[in-house]
Structures are given as structure tokens and as C-alpha cells.
Amino acid sequence: MLKPYKSSDFKLLENWVIDAALLLQFSGTDFSYPLTEHQIQDYRKTYPDRHFYIGYTLEKLPFAFGEIIPQESGYPRLARILVGEPSLRGQGLGRYFIKLLLEESQRLYKTNTVELFTWEKNYAAIRCYESVGFKFLTEKSKTMIHKGINYDIHKMIFISPPDKI
């Protein structure tokens, strides 16, 4: 189940983002550690057209956070995806959450094409994205530089037949 993020959900994020490396991996350089509610509020004020979500298991346990970003191309982009609850990782919930975000993207933007960026060394996330049907575009998209370290970022794309997400 997918629910829109509310400010009362911040405690979940605060508990899930346990260090600066994890924050960088899932959010890039838009936020700094420790993540604060003020940072989230400022981000949402700056980008009011972006949608944050919390993923819930069938038993209604919160386990993931993600964002859907509208783009000029008309294809939304998934971002800031985090299966945050450590005890629920490795159980296929990442795939479930991505599928929920794809369905929501289709509902919001009437498209069956969705994009995302991923750090080339985030192997677990890449396996998850590929298992759902995302494919790498051939060229490297960009390089993120953080504290003197280069991170190669690649774009992935998901295209499904209409009504087949």
C-alpha cells in the first residue's frame, strides 16, 4: 500500500536514515546528515509539484520512502527510494514498492514510461530496478561529486505496455 507522506511520518525517516552514507546514497546531495524535518519542509516548499510516499506492507507496517518527480519530458522520475526498515530488507518489498510507485506514476501522469537515476555502485538497488523492468540507458548520465569523491550516476528507464504495470 502507498500513502502520501505527511509531516508526522518524519520520525520514520529519522529512524531509517542512520548515517551520512545512507543519506547520500538515497538522496544525493540535496540533504545533509543528520536529516531534519526542517530540511524536508524546505525541500517540499521549493518543489511543491513533487510527491513523497511511504510504502506499507500488507500488514500495514511502514517500510519504505520514495518520491515521484514530474519532468518536462512528461515522463515522471522516481527518486529518493529507500527501503528503510532494516528488518524488512531482502524480502522483495523493494520490488513491491517500486511497482506501487510505477502504478502511482501512471495514475498521476497517464504515462507508461518512468525514469530514475542510480549510483552505479548501488548494486542492490540496481538489481531491484532491473527485476521490475528498468533498463539502463547506454550513456553515463552525470557525475556527482561529494567531499572530493566522484559518483557515476546512470539513468534507467521503465517502459511498459499501457495497463501492464
C-alpha positions as CSV (number, residue, x, y, z in Angstrom):
1,M,0.0,0.0,0.0
2,L,1.2,3.5,-0.8
3,K,0.3,6.6,1.2
4,P,1.3,10.2,0.7
5,Y,4.0,11.3,3.1
6,K,2.8,13.5,5.9
7,S,5.0,15.6,8.3
8,S,4.0,13.1,11.0
9,D,5.9,10.4,9.0
10,F,9.2,12.2,9.6
11,K,10.0,10.1,12.6
12,L,10.1,7.0,10.3
13,L,12.7,8.7,8.1
14,E,14.7,9.9,11.1
15,N,14.9,6.3,12.4
16,W,15.7,4.8,9.0
17,V,18.5,7.2,7.9
18,I,21.1,6.1,10.4
19,D,24.2,7.6,8.9
20,A,25.5,10.1,6.3
21,A,26.5,7.4,3.8
22,L,23.0,6.1,3.6
23,L,21.5,9.6,3.3
24,L,23.9,10.3,0.4
25,Q,23.1,7.0,-1.3
26,F,19.3,7.5,-1.3
27,S,19.1,11.3,-1.6
28,G,22.2,12.6,-3.2
29,T,23.4,15.9,-2.0
30,D,20.0,17.6,-1.5
31,F,20.0,16.8,2.2
32,S,22.7,16.8,4.9
33,Y,23.1,14.4,7.8
34,P,21.5,14.4,10.2
35,L,18.3,14.7,8.3
36,T,15.9,17.1,9.9
37,E,12.2,17.8,9.5
38,H,13.2,21.4,8.5
39,Q,15.2,20.1,5.5
40,I,12.2,18.1,4.3
41,Q,9.8,21.0,4.8
42,D,12.2,23.4,2.9
43,Y,12.6,20.9,0.0
44,R,8.8,20.4,-0.3
45,K,8.2,24.2,-0.3
46,T,10.9,24.6,-3.0
47,Y,9.4,21.7,-5.1
48,P,5.6,21.6,-4.4
49,D,4.9,19.6,-7.5
50,R,7.0,16.6,-6.3
51,H,5.3,13.8,-4.4
52,F,6.6,11.9,-1.4
53,Y,5.2,8.5,-0.4
54,I,5.5,5.9,2.4
55,G,5.2,2.3,1.5
56,Y,3.3,-0.1,3.8
57,T,3.3,-3.9,3.9
58,L,0.1,-5.8,3.5
59,E,0.2,-5.9,7.4
60,K,0.2,-2.1,7.3
61,L,3.8,-1.8,8.6
62,P,5.7,1.2,7.1
63,F,8.8,0.1,5.3
64,A,9.8,2.5,2.5
65,F,10.1,6.1,1.4
66,G,10.1,7.4,-2.2
67,E,9.5,10.3,-4.4
68,I,7.8,10.9,-7.8
69,I,9.1,13.9,-9.7
70,P,7.3,15.4,-12.7
71,Q,9.7,16.3,-15.6
72,E,9.3,18.5,-18.7
73,S,9.6,15.4,-20.9
74,G,6.2,14.2,-19.5
75,Y,7.9,11.1,-18.0
76,P,8.0,11.2,-14.2
77,R,11.1,10.2,-12.4
78,L,11.4,8.1,-9.2
79,A,13.8,9.4,-6.6
80,R,14.9,9.1,-3.0
81,I,13.9,5.4,-2.8
82,L,14.7,3.8,0.5
83,V,13.6,0.5,2.0
84,G,14.2,2.0,5.4
85,E,13.1,-0.7,7.8
86,P,16.2,-2.9,8.0
87,S,14.3,-6.0,9.3
88,L,12.2,-5.9,6.2
89,R,15.0,-5.7,3.6
90,G,15.8,-8.7,1.4
91,Q,12.1,-9.9,1.3
92,G,11.1,-8.5,-2.1
93,L,9.5,-5.4,-0.6
94,G,11.7,-3.1,-2.7
95,R,10.2,-4.6,-5.9
96,Y,6.7,-4.3,-4.4
97,F,7.4,-0.6,-3.5
98,I,8.7,0.2,-7.0
99,K,5.7,-1.4,-8.6
100,L,3.4,0.8,-6.3
101,L,5.4,3.9,-7.4
102,L,5.1,2.9,-11.0
103,E,1.3,2.5,-10.7
104,E,1.1,5.9,-9.0
105,S,3.2,7.5,-11.7
106,Q,0.9,6.0,-14.3
107,R,-2.2,7.3,-12.4
108,L,-0.8,10.8,-11.9
109,Y,0.8,11.3,-15.3
110,K,-1.0,9.0,-17.7
111,T,2.2,7.5,-18.9
112,N,3.8,4.1,-19.0
113,T,7.3,5.5,-19.1
114,V,9.2,6.3,-15.9
115,E,12.8,7.2,-15.3
116,L,15.2,7.1,-12.4
117,F,18.8,7.8,-11.6
118,T,21.0,5.4,-9.7
119,W,24.6,5.4,-8.5
120,E,26.5,2.7,-10.4
121,K,27.7,1.0,-7.3
122,N,24.3,0.7,-5.6
123,Y,24.1,-2.9,-6.7
124,A,21.1,-4.0,-4.5
125,A,19.0,-1.1,-5.9
126,I,20.0,-1.8,-9.5
127,R,19.1,-5.5,-9.1
128,C,15.7,-4.4,-7.7
129,Y,15.1,-1.9,-10.5
130,E,16.1,-4.4,-13.2
131,S,13.8,-7.1,-11.7
132,V,10.9,-4.8,-12.1
133,G,11.8,-4.0,-15.8
134,F,14.0,-0.9,-15.7
135,K,16.8,-0.8,-18.3
136,F,20.0,1.3,-18.3
137,L,20.4,3.9,-21.0
138,T,23.7,3.4,-22.7
139,E,25.5,6.6,-21.6
140,K,26.5,7.7,-18.2
141,S,24.1,10.5,-17.1
142,K,26.2,12.5,-14.8
143,T,28.9,12.5,-12.1
144,M,28.0,13.7,-8.6
145,I,30.9,15.0,-6.6
146,H,30.7,14.8,-2.8
147,K,33.6,15.6,-0.5
148,G,36.1,15.1,-3.3
149,I,34.7,11.7,-4.4
150,N,33.2,11.1,-7.8
151,Y,29.9,9.1,-8.0
152,D,28.9,8.0,-11.5
153,I,25.2,8.3,-11.9
154,H,23.2,6.4,-14.6
155,K,19.7,6.9,-15.9
156,M,17.4,3.9,-16.1
157,I,14.0,3.8,-17.9
158,F,10.9,1.7,-17.5
159,I,8.5,1.3,-20.4
160,S,5.5,-0.9,-20.2
161,P,2.6,-1.5,-22.5
162,P,-0.4,0.5,-21.4
163,D,-2.2,-1.0,-18.4
164,K,0.6,-3.5,-17.8
165,I,2.4,-2.0,-14.8
